[in-house]
Amino acid sequence: MDKVAVFIDGGYLNQLSKHVFGSKKQPLRVNYEEVGLRIAKECGGDLFRTYYYHGKPFQSRPPTPEERQRKSAFDNFVAFMEKVDRMQLRLGRVRKYFDEKGHVKFEQKGVDVKLAIDALKLSLKNRLTRSHF
């Protein structure tokens, strides 16, 4: 049976859960273990591993109370995800910047590169028969 790797961009999925499937106040809750298993099954294979990519929350120096709370929630999420069977976390960082109108914006850095490297490594090692992005 085929071995399937599932690659999840957590930042993108969070945006979808807030703006498409849920709301900013009540984002959609996702069972990432189930997502990996279902995608592998839909592809007609067994789950090799689910890779989850996300940027660590931005922290000012010193961090604001909101940033501390966001980081604490993220750390709890990471601790939970590390216990999920066949789940591999890959964490990048988040950069704060100002757009042309002076509005504060945040963007993930390093996440897409980590995803591409993992996909390439698995392909070169012939560990998979299929992958699903």
Backbone as numpy.savetxt, mean C-alpha at the origin, in Angstrom:
# Nx Ny Nz CAx CAy CAz Cx Cy Cz
-0.45 -25.65 -10.33 -1.29 -24.47 -10.33 -0.41 -23.22 -10.33
-0.87 -22.18 -10.99 -0.12 -20.92 -11.09 0.09 -20.30 -9.72
1.25 -19.67 -9.54 1.54 -18.86 -8.36 1.31 -17.41 -8.75
0.52 -16.69 -7.94 0.12 -15.32 -8.27 0.61 -14.38 -7.18
1.25 -13.29 -7.58 1.61 -12.21 -6.66 0.66 -11.05 -6.90
0.22 -10.42 -5.83 -0.68 -9.29 -5.93 0.06 -8.07 -5.38
0.06 -6.99 -6.15 0.74 -5.76 -5.78 -0.31 -4.67 -5.52
-0.31 -4.12 -4.30 -1.31 -3.12 -3.91 -0.62 -1.80 -3.59
-1.02 -0.74 -4.28 -0.56 0.62 -3.96 -1.53 1.17 -2.92
-1.12 1.15 -1.66 -1.99 1.56 -0.56 -2.45 3.00 -0.65
-1.60 3.91 -1.09 -1.99 5.31 -1.22 -3.10 5.50 -2.23
-2.97 4.83 -3.36 -4.00 4.92 -4.39 -5.30 4.29 -3.91
-5.20 3.12 -3.29 -6.39 2.45 -2.79 -7.07 3.28 -1.70
-6.29 3.97 -0.86 -6.88 4.85 0.16 -7.67 5.98 -0.48
-7.13 6.55 -1.56 -7.85 7.62 -2.25 -9.16 7.10 -2.84
-9.12 5.92 -3.43 -10.35 5.32 -3.95 -11.35 5.08 -2.82
-10.86 4.59 -1.68 -11.77 4.27 -0.59 -12.42 5.52 -0.01
-11.73 6.65 -0.08 -12.29 7.90 0.45 -13.21 8.59 -0.55
-12.82 8.60 -1.80 -13.52 9.43 -2.78 -14.46 8.67 -3.71
-14.30 7.36 -3.82 -15.14 6.60 -4.73 -16.06 5.64 -3.97
-15.49 4.89 -3.02 -16.27 3.85 -2.35 -16.74 4.22 -0.95
-16.18 5.26 -0.35 -16.55 5.65 1.00 -16.70 7.15 1.09
-16.20 7.72 2.17 -16.20 9.17 2.33 -14.94 9.55 3.10
-14.61 10.86 3.10 -13.41 11.30 3.81 -13.49 10.97 5.29
-14.70 11.08 5.86 -14.87 10.80 7.28 -14.93 9.31 7.56
-15.42 8.53 6.62 -15.58 7.09 6.82 -15.06 6.33 5.60
-13.72 6.22 5.46 -13.18 5.48 4.32 -13.60 4.01 4.38
-13.64 3.41 3.22 -13.96 2.00 3.10 -12.90 1.17 3.82
-13.32 0.21 4.59 -12.38 -0.71 5.24 -12.07 -1.85 4.27
-10.80 -2.21 4.18 -10.37 -3.23 3.23 -9.68 -4.36 3.98
-10.08 -5.58 3.67 -9.42 -6.76 4.19 -8.38 -7.17 3.15
-7.13 -6.74 3.34 -6.09 -6.94 2.35 -5.73 -8.41 2.16
-5.85 -9.19 3.21 -5.59 -10.62 3.08 -6.61 -11.24 2.11
-7.87 -10.87 2.29 -8.93 -11.39 1.42 -8.76 -10.88 -0.01
-8.34 -9.64 -0.18 -8.11 -9.09 -1.52 -7.08 -9.95 -2.26
-5.96 -10.23 -1.62 -4.94 -11.05 -2.26 -5.44 -12.43 -2.63
-6.13 -13.07 -1.71 -6.66 -14.42 -1.96 -7.68 -14.43 -3.09
-8.56 -13.44 -3.11 -9.59 -13.39 -4.15 -9.00 -13.12 -5.53
-8.04 -12.20 -5.60 -7.42 -11.90 -6.89 -6.69 -13.13 -7.41
-5.96 -13.81 -6.54 -5.26 -15.03 -6.97 -6.26 -16.07 -7.49
-7.35 -16.22 -6.78 -8.38 -17.18 -7.21 -8.98 -16.78 -8.56
-9.25 -15.48 -8.73 -9.79 -14.99 -10.01 -8.83 -15.23 -11.16
-7.53 -15.21 -10.85 -6.51 -15.47 -11.87 -6.30 -16.97 -12.10
-7.00 -17.79 -11.32 -6.89 -19.23 -11.48 -5.65 -19.82 -10.86
-5.13 -19.17 -9.81 -3.91 -19.66 -9.19 -3.95 -19.60 -7.68
-2.82 -19.95 -7.09 -2.62 -19.87 -5.65 -1.85 -18.59 -5.34
-2.18 -17.99 -4.23 -1.49 -16.76 -3.83 -0.06 -17.08 -3.39
0.90 -16.47 -4.05 2.30 -16.55 -3.64 2.51 -15.58 -2.49
2.16 -14.31 -2.72 2.31 -13.28 -1.71 1.56 -12.03 -2.16
1.07 -11.26 -1.18 0.50 -9.95 -1.45 1.51 -8.92 -0.99
1.85 -8.01 -1.88 2.78 -6.92 -1.57 1.96 -5.65 -1.41
2.16 -4.97 -0.30 1.42 -3.74 0.01 2.42 -2.60 0.12
2.20 -1.54 -0.69 3.12 -0.40 -0.76 2.41 0.85 -0.27
3.11 1.61 0.57 2.52 2.85 1.09 3.64 3.72 1.64
3.37 5.02 1.70 4.31 5.96 2.30 4.00 6.15 3.77
5.04 6.23 4.60 4.85 6.54 6.02 4.31 7.97 6.12
3.44 8.23 7.07 2.87 9.59 7.20 3.95 10.65 7.42
3.71 11.81 6.82 4.64 12.93 6.97 4.69 13.38 8.43
5.89 13.70 8.90 6.09 14.21 10.25 6.92 15.49 10.20
6.35 16.59 10.70 7.10 17.83 10.83 8.10 17.67 11.97
8.97 18.67 12.11 9.90 18.68 13.25 9.68 19.94 14.05
9.06 19.89 15.19 8.46 18.73 15.83 7.10 18.41 15.20
6.65 17.17 15.34 5.35 16.81 14.75 4.19 17.50 15.47
3.15 17.80 14.71 1.94 18.35 15.30 1.17 17.21 15.99
0.24 17.54 16.87 -0.58 16.48 17.49 -1.31 15.63 16.44
-1.81 16.26 15.38 -2.49 15.50 14.32 -1.53 14.55 13.62
-0.31 15.02 13.36 0.69 14.16 12.72 1.07 12.99 13.63
1.19 13.25 14.93 1.48 12.17 15.88 0.37 11.12 15.88
-0.88 11.60 15.86 -2.02 10.69 15.85 -2.04 9.86 14.57
-1.80 10.52 13.44 -1.79 9.82 12.15 -0.67 8.77 12.12
0.50 9.12 12.63 1.64 8.19 12.67 1.33 7.00 13.59
0.72 7.27 14.73 0.38 6.20 15.66 -0.62 5.23 15.03
-1.63 5.77 14.35 -2.62 4.92 13.67 -1.94 4.11 12.57
-1.02 4.73 11.83 -0.31 4.03 10.76 0.57 2.93 11.35
1.25 3.21 12.46 2.09 2.20 13.11 1.26 1.00 13.56
0.05 1.26 14.08 -0.84 0.16 14.48 -1.26 -0.65 13.26
-1.56 0.03 12.16 -1.93 -0.63 10.92 -0.77 -1.52 10.44
0.44 -0.99 10.45 1.62 -1.75 10.02 1.80 -2.98 10.90
1.67 -2.82 12.21 1.82 -3.95 13.14 0.78 -5.04 12.82
-0.43 -4.63 12.51 -1.47 -5.59 12.15 -1.13 -6.28 10.83
-0.73 -5.50 9.83 -0.45 -6.06 8.50 0.74 -7.02 8.52
1.71 -6.77 9.40 2.87 -7.65 9.47 2.51 -9.05 9.96
1.34 -9.20 10.58 0.89 -10.49 11.07 0.07 -11.27 10.04
-0.29 -10.60 8.94 -1.11 -11.25 7.91 -0.26 -12.24 7.13
-0.79 -13.43 6.95 -0.10 -14.49 6.23 0.15 -14.10 4.78
1.35 -14.32 4.29 1.77 -14.05 2.91 1.60 -12.59 2.52
1.86 -11.70 3.47 1.77 -10.25 3.23 3.16 -9.66 3.41
3.58 -8.87 2.44 4.87 -8.19 2.51 4.64 -6.70 2.41
5.07 -5.95 3.42 4.93 -4.49 3.40 6.18 -3.85 2.83
5.97 -2.84 2.01 7.07 -2.04 1.47 6.69 -0.58 1.70
7.45 0.08 2.55 7.10 1.44 2.95 8.06 2.47 2.35
7.47 3.47 1.75 8.23 4.61 1.26 8.06 5.77 2.25
8.12 6.97 1.74 7.95 8.14 2.59 6.96 9.08 1.92
6.54 10.08 2.67 5.64 11.09 2.14 6.35 12.44 2.21
6.31 13.17 1.12 6.95 14.48 1.02 5.87 15.56 1.05
6.14 16.62 1.80 5.24 17.77 1.86 5.79 18.84 0.91
4.89 19.44 0.13 5.30 20.53 -0.77 4.13 21.48 -0.95
4.39 22.59 -1.61 3.36 23.59 -1.88 3.15 23.69 -3.38
1.89 23.67 -3.81 1.60 23.79 -5.24 1.73 25.25 -5.69
1.46 25.50 -6.96 1.63 26.84 -7.54 0.73 27.89 -6.88
-0.35 27.46 -6.23 -1.26 28.40 -5.55 -0.93 28.52 -4.06
0.12 27.84 -3.62 0.53 27.92 -2.22 -0.19 26.95 -1.31
-0.95 26.01 -1.88 -1.65 25.02 -1.07 -0.69 23.89 -0.69
-0.84 23.39 0.53 -0.02 22.29 0.99 -0.48 21.00 0.31
0.48 20.26 -0.20 0.22 18.98 -0.85 1.19 17.95 -0.30
0.81 16.69 -0.42 1.65 15.58 0.02 1.73 14.55 -1.11
2.90 13.93 -1.26 3.04 12.89 -2.27 3.96 11.79 -1.75
3.63 10.56 -2.15 4.46 9.42 -1.80 5.74 9.45 -2.62
6.82 9.02 -2.01 8.10 8.93 -2.69 8.68 7.53 -2.45
9.17 6.93 -3.51 9.84 5.64 -3.41 8.94 4.43 -3.51
7.64 4.63 -3.45 6.71 3.50 -3.44 6.66 2.82 -4.81
6.50 3.59 -5.87 6.42 3.01 -7.22 7.71 2.29 -7.60
8.84 2.83 -7.18 10.13 2.20 -7.48 10.23 0.86 -6.76
9.82 0.82 -5.49 9.85 -0.44 -4.74 8.97 -1.49 -5.41
7.79 -1.08 -5.87 6.87 -2.00 -6.54 7.52 -2.54 -7.82
8.10 -1.67 -8.61 8.73 -2.11 -9.86 9.90 -3.05 -9.60
10.69 -2.76 -8.60 11.84 -3.61 -8.27 11.37 -4.99 -7.83
10.34 -5.04 -6.98 9.83 -6.34 -6.53 9.29 -7.15 -7.70
8.52 -6.51 -8.57 7.96 -7.22 -9.72 9.08 -7.76 -10.61
10.10 -6.95 -10.83 11.22 -7.36 -11.67 11.99 -8.51 -11.03
12.27 -8.41 -9.73 13.01 -9.47 -9.04 12.26 -10.79 -9.11
10.96 -10.76 -8.85 10.17 -11.99 -8.89 10.15 -12.58 -10.29
10.06 -11.72 -11.28 10.05 -12.19 -12.67 11.39 -12.83 -13.05
12.48 -12.18 -12.67 13.81 -12.69 -13.01 14.13 -13.99 -12.29
13.59 -14.17 -11.09 13.84 -15.39 -10.34 12.87 -16.51 -10.72
11.94 -16.22 -11.65 10.95 -17.19 -12.08 10.15 -17.76 -10.89
9.87 -16.89 -9.92 9.11 -17.32 -8.74 7.61 -17.39 -9.03
7.18 -16.71 -10.09 5.77 -16.60 -10.37 5.44 -17.12 -11.75
4.21 -17.52 -11.88 3.72 -17.81 -13.22 2.80 -16.68 -13.68
2.31 -15.86 -12.72 1.46 -14.71 -13.03 1.64 -13.64 -11.98
1.40 -12.40 -12.35 1.32 -11.31 -11.38 0.14 -10.44 -11.77
-0.43 -9.76 -10.80 -1.61 -8.93 -11.03 -1.40 -7.60 -10.32
-1.45 -6.51 -11.08 -1.24 -5.18 -10.50 -2.58 -4.51 -10.30
